[in-house]
Amino acid sequence: MIVRSAIYVGSVMHRRLRPRRHHFRYRAFWLLLDLDELAELSGRFRWFSHNRSNLFSLYDTDHADGSATPLRIQIERRVIEEAGVDLSGGRIQLLCMPRTFGYCFNPLSIFFCHRADGALAAVVYQVHNTFAERHSYIIPVEGTGKALRQRCRKHFYVSPFMDMDLRYEFRVVGPDKRIRVGICASHAEMPVLSAVLTGMREPLLDRNLIRLCIRMPAIPLKVITAIHWEALKLWAKRIGFRRRPVPLKRGSEIINLTPAPRD
């Protein structure tokens, strides 16, 4: 079996520009999982499992709408319903942090959705906040080029230090030998925050999983701890809290009542 799934090892960086400057960078790693390989990966690797406990695992309920419906079925259905794109059985890859020691938190997980001919057709950016809510921005791919550029309006409350009236711009390179995902949040064309996820590809092997567990143990717990630590520093810089809007939910996911623009 040729494994298309992989590991990406790198870092995540945030740089806030206004109303106060703030910057941080943390080491991290992600798995790029081909959804069609999950059953075989679970049986092949000692330290990774699908929908059952292990050192590293992927549970379908940690992503998409939170149900036990297989991820492929969910994503194919939502992409055609909300973006008008029929994947016709094309490959779907999920970039995410794995559940580790039974704990999972992904600030951002990304589904790369391909047509049957291999062309990238749509990208699903799923954002999770610390209030146990999630929201998906589903954007069709238009045009070609080395770097994918997409944009949408913000519809989901993530940080109490960020306004809702923002626009996201995504720039994605890869995933191939490396992955680079840049996100710029702006208000009235003025950048407010930029975030960059970067990683270099490594083969998905048991020995690499063990090595990462030693180098970066309990990565989801590290992420949630870092979020609260950086929030404390923002509070110390006297950046005011933004009121959390009342969420409109479908299951455990926030409903996007206004479709993301496709420009």
Wavefront OBJ file of the C-alpha trace (Angstrom):
o trace
v 0.000 0.000 0.000
v 1.330 3.416 -0.998
v 0.354 5.826 1.781
v -0.776 9.220 0.502
v -1.345 10.518 4.028
v 1.569 12.299 5.695
v 2.876 14.329 8.624
v 3.703 18.039 8.432
v 6.074 19.425 11.054
v 6.528 23.154 11.470
v 5.067 26.086 13.346
v 2.128 28.435 13.666
v 2.594 32.196 13.932
v 0.168 34.996 14.834
v 0.916 38.682 14.432
v -1.662 41.207 15.656
v -1.253 44.688 14.217
v -3.996 46.700 15.931
v -5.161 48.065 18.299
v -1.999 46.758 20.022
v 0.875 44.814 18.518
v 1.252 41.232 19.655
v 3.212 38.337 18.232
v 3.824 34.674 18.990
v 5.109 31.519 17.334
v 4.818 27.907 18.491
v 6.145 24.643 17.103
v 3.443 22.239 15.991
v 2.655 19.335 13.712
v -0.337 18.166 11.723
v -1.489 15.044 9.931
v -2.659 15.198 6.337
v -5.116 12.321 6.111
v -6.645 10.961 2.927
v -10.182 10.101 4.037
v -10.235 7.042 1.794
v -7.212 5.621 3.614
v -8.476 5.888 7.183
v -9.532 2.256 7.612
v -6.243 0.957 6.192
v -4.152 3.395 8.230
v -5.922 2.320 11.395
v -5.051 -1.308 10.727
v -1.521 -0.691 9.511
v -0.052 1.592 12.160
v 0.498 0.751 15.790
v 0.210 4.326 17.111
v -2.638 5.710 14.986
v -6.294 4.659 14.940
v -9.542 5.809 13.369
v -12.540 6.138 15.696
v -10.881 4.276 18.552
v -8.420 5.139 21.293
v -4.703 5.192 20.648
v -1.688 7.411 21.196
v -2.841 9.374 18.107
v -6.293 9.040 16.611
v -8.881 10.658 14.402
v -12.512 10.570 15.472
v -15.120 11.615 12.913
v -16.988 13.402 15.704
v -14.054 15.794 16.197
v -14.714 17.353 12.781
v -17.475 18.431 10.381
v -20.884 18.476 12.139
v -19.772 16.399 15.125
v -21.880 13.383 14.221
v -20.702 9.836 13.666
v -21.520 10.082 9.948
v -18.330 9.283 8.008
v -16.406 12.440 7.184
v -16.305 11.749 3.470
v -20.103 11.579 3.270
v -20.489 14.777 5.274
v -17.971 16.808 3.309
v -19.165 15.651 -0.118
v -22.744 16.532 0.819
v -21.913 19.956 2.234
v -19.620 20.936 -0.629
v -22.319 20.247 -3.197
v -25.076 21.858 -1.088
v -23.209 25.001 -0.016
v -20.633 25.530 -2.766
v -22.369 23.887 -5.727
v -19.365 21.631 -6.390
v -19.823 17.930 -7.206
v -16.668 16.040 -6.274
v -17.855 12.842 -7.996
v -15.819 10.660 -5.652
v -12.651 12.736 -5.869
v -10.011 12.599 -3.146
v -10.577 14.494 0.122
v -7.623 15.279 2.400
v -7.933 16.548 5.961
v -5.162 18.628 7.530
v -5.548 18.604 11.310
v -3.918 17.960 14.647
v -4.690 14.413 15.776
v -6.433 13.508 18.984
v -3.545 12.792 21.365
v -3.803 10.850 24.637
v -7.586 11.089 24.179
v -7.730 14.898 23.856
v -8.441 16.917 20.728
v -8.569 20.606 19.863
v -8.068 22.101 16.415
v -8.237 25.889 16.047
v -8.293 25.238 12.313
v -8.727 22.060 10.297
v -8.757 22.121 6.500
v -10.396 19.768 4.008
v -8.853 19.811 0.517
v -11.572 18.545 -1.830
v -10.647 17.254 -5.296
v -12.658 16.270 -8.336
v -12.334 12.816 -9.846
v -9.673 14.100 -12.283
v -7.505 15.225 -9.351
v -8.115 18.967 -9.683
v -8.676 20.865 -6.430
v -12.347 21.882 -6.456
v -13.091 23.359 -3.013
v -11.530 24.010 0.353
v -13.329 23.717 3.690
v -11.788 25.791 6.476
v -13.282 24.567 9.735
v -12.685 26.809 12.737
v -13.132 25.681 16.348
v -13.387 28.056 19.291
v -12.900 27.448 23.005
v -16.678 27.439 23.590
v -17.014 23.965 22.009
v -18.418 25.460 18.797
v -17.281 25.037 15.211
v -17.976 26.650 11.879
v -17.034 25.803 8.292
v -16.172 28.239 5.528
v -16.716 26.305 2.296
v -15.153 28.049 -0.693
v -14.970 26.797 -4.297
v -11.606 26.948 -6.035
v -11.483 29.269 -9.032
v -8.474 29.610 -11.280
v -5.105 27.905 -11.093
v -1.681 28.837 -9.836
v 0.987 27.827 -7.379
v -0.720 29.716 -4.557
v -4.440 29.374 -3.885
v -6.083 32.660 -2.874
v -9.578 32.763 -1.359
v -11.589 35.132 0.778
v -14.758 35.305 2.827
v -16.416 37.388 5.494
v -16.110 36.434 9.142
v -19.283 34.808 10.509
v -18.007 32.997 13.574
v -16.960 34.231 17.013
v -13.493 32.908 17.807
v -11.639 35.315 20.085
v -13.096 37.800 22.611
v -10.372 40.191 21.438
v -11.433 40.242 17.770
v -14.329 42.103 16.154
v -16.901 40.258 14.068
v -16.875 42.803 11.230
v -13.793 41.366 9.549
v -12.837 39.805 6.258
v -10.558 36.787 5.906
v -8.107 36.313 3.072
v -6.524 32.879 2.679
v -3.331 32.054 0.804
v -2.479 28.351 0.556
v 0.623 26.739 -0.941
v 0.649 22.937 -1.073
v 0.168 20.473 0.417
v 3.111 18.813 -1.314
v 6.663 18.846 0.023
v 5.500 21.606 2.311
v 2.317 23.294 3.419
v 1.855 26.997 4.001
v -1.481 28.514 4.993
v -1.626 32.264 5.493
v -4.711 34.019 6.872
v -5.117 37.782 7.011
v -8.035 39.300 8.932
v -8.798 42.865 7.912
v -11.323 45.616 8.596
v -12.093 48.216 5.942
v -9.059 46.989 3.962
v -6.784 47.563 6.973
v -4.987 44.415 8.234
v -5.779 43.554 11.837
v -4.141 40.166 12.249
v -2.100 37.734 10.193
v -1.593 34.046 10.953
v 0.678 31.601 9.159
v 0.831 27.826 9.427
v 3.917 26.220 7.876
v 5.148 22.646 7.798
v 7.510 20.304 5.993
v 6.279 16.904 4.866
v 7.422 13.693 6.536
v 6.197 10.154 5.860
v 3.476 8.834 8.108
v 5.356 6.133 9.994
v 5.110 4.730 13.513
v 8.657 5.819 14.327
v 7.905 9.385 13.240
v 4.761 9.475 15.368
v 6.700 8.320 18.434
v 9.433 10.881 17.763
v 6.869 13.688 17.557
v 5.182 12.472 20.725
v 8.510 12.839 22.521
v 9.409 16.193 20.947
v 5.950 17.754 21.187
v 3.893 15.726 23.671
v 0.141 16.308 23.989
v 0.094 18.842 21.153
v -3.670 19.644 21.443
v -3.249 20.379 25.156
v -0.274 22.613 24.322
v -2.453 24.502 21.843
v -5.351 25.133 24.225
v -2.925 26.183 26.976
v -1.156 28.585 24.596
v -4.477 30.126 23.551
v -5.328 31.015 27.139
v -1.790 32.189 27.906
v -1.769 34.534 24.904
v -5.267 35.754 25.834
v -3.967 36.684 29.274
v -1.189 38.718 27.671
v -3.704 40.486 25.392
v -5.816 41.325 28.432
v -2.701 42.738 30.122
v -2.222 44.978 27.081
v -5.708 46.394 27.761
v -7.315 45.096 24.597
v -11.030 45.164 25.347
v -13.398 42.206 25.204
v -15.903 41.881 22.346
v -19.353 40.656 23.254
v -20.051 37.111 22.156
v -23.122 36.950 19.857
v -25.814 34.372 20.478
v -24.875 31.375 18.305
v -27.262 29.884 15.777
v -26.569 26.179 15.741
v -27.100 23.162 13.539
v -26.043 20.296 15.753
v -22.760 21.444 17.267
v -21.845 23.680 14.330
v -22.690 27.338 13.892
v -24.976 27.896 10.922
v -23.622 30.185 8.233
v -26.804 31.973 7.171
v -24.977 34.156 4.656
v -22.982 32.191 2.077
v -19.322 33.154 1.801
v -18.671 35.301 -1.284
v -16.896 33.509 -4.084
v -14.771 36.410 -5.287
l 1 2 3 4 5 6 7 8 9 10 11 12 13 14 15 16 17 18 19 20 21 22 23 24 25 26 27 28 29 30 31 32 33 34 35 36 37 38 39 40 41 42 43 44 45 46 47 48 49 50 51 52 53 54 55 56 57 58 59 60 61 62 63 64 65 66 67 68 69 70 71 72 73 74 75 76 77 78 79 80 81 82 83 84 85 86 87 88 89 90 91 92 93 94 95 96 97 98 99 100 101 102 103 104 105 106 107 108 109 110 111 112 113 114 115 116 117 118 119 120 121 122 123 124 125 126 127 128 129 130 131 132 133 134 135 136 137 138 139 140 141 142 143 144 145 146 147 148 149 150 151 152 153 154 155 156 157 158 159 160 161 162 163 164 165 166 167 168 169 170 171 172 173 174 175 176 177 178 179 180 181 182 183 184 185 186 187 188 189 190 191 192 193 194 195 196 197 198 199 200 201 202 203 204 205 206 207 208 209 210 211 212 213 214 215 216 217 218 219 220 221 222 223 224 225 226 227 228 229 230 231 232 233 234 235 236 237 238 239 240 241 242 243 244 245 246 247 248 249 250 251 252 253 254 255 256 257 258 259 260 261 262 263
